[in-house]
Amino acid sequence: MRIARKHLSLAAWAFLAAASAAGGQQEGAATPEALFEKFRACFAAADWKGLVALYEPRALQRDFGKRLLGFQEELDLYEELPEGKEKQMKKIGLQAAASYFGAHSPAELRSVPLPKFAATYLSTRMGQEMKDLMSKASVLRVEREGNGHRGSVFYRYIVAGTDAEGCLLVHRTGDSWYFAGSEPVELSPEEEKAGQGAGQEDGQGSYLEGYRDVLARSRDLAKAKNYPAALALLGDQLRKLGEEPGIRLEIEEIKEERRRDAEIFLAEARERLESGDRTRAKRKVEVVLWWSPDDAEALELLRQIEEKR
């Protein structure tokens, strides 16, 4: 969840560290190939807790920590608001998000451990198709950066009877390899030093830079609420790379943002319509239909607006 937030307090970061530690030890593998087999097995069994344990610790906090803190800070802002329309609109978004992530109420997001939050997050986004594809995938090749800390596992899978190629980003910390999540993990000073003088192999550096650029551009587009362009950019990247988990997660995250915004816009449109402001109500609905032309709720509301002419 991308939210404009104030600077995170020390207490918030302390909570995040404690929540991460409370979830258990991360479990890597001796080689990228062995890590991929663990990753594939977790997908096949829908073992999202096990999959989260394969994350490089920094990647786990990067991909999920800020999302969890974002919900908690939104809850703080909501509780500080006076009663009124703004508070009601914020409540709609928080309740929808809490339900989507399996929480009974937004307040539960204050105490959930980070790995548990991440596992729930993944369970709501990885459909049966993705599980089926990954369960039969096999390693094609492994490409590494020159210093040996970063790499990509390219794998083969079959979709609609056709061979396709996907990519899993990995990172070596100590003697073990971990899943790098949605983008490459930043090298620590020690890792940078260890790699001095080493060159890139197999064009991997340019691949990683291109991957980062696509994610950054899609996030900027989503922040501007240009969801069609953001999803089109990621969809194009998915066609080029194959069924890449990091890109797939980003697509699902943007779709969830779009859904939450659509709920708020449609609620505001209904209020406008009830007050007799048909023009502004229609504008709100048209924005939702630009984001998602087949949105049944928006189409029905548009029909109601047109009937009131």
Summary of the structure (lengths in Angstrom):
residues: 309
radius of gyration: 21.4
end to end distance: 37.9
largest distance: 71.9
contacts: 965
relative contact order: 0.11
helix: 62%
strand: 11%
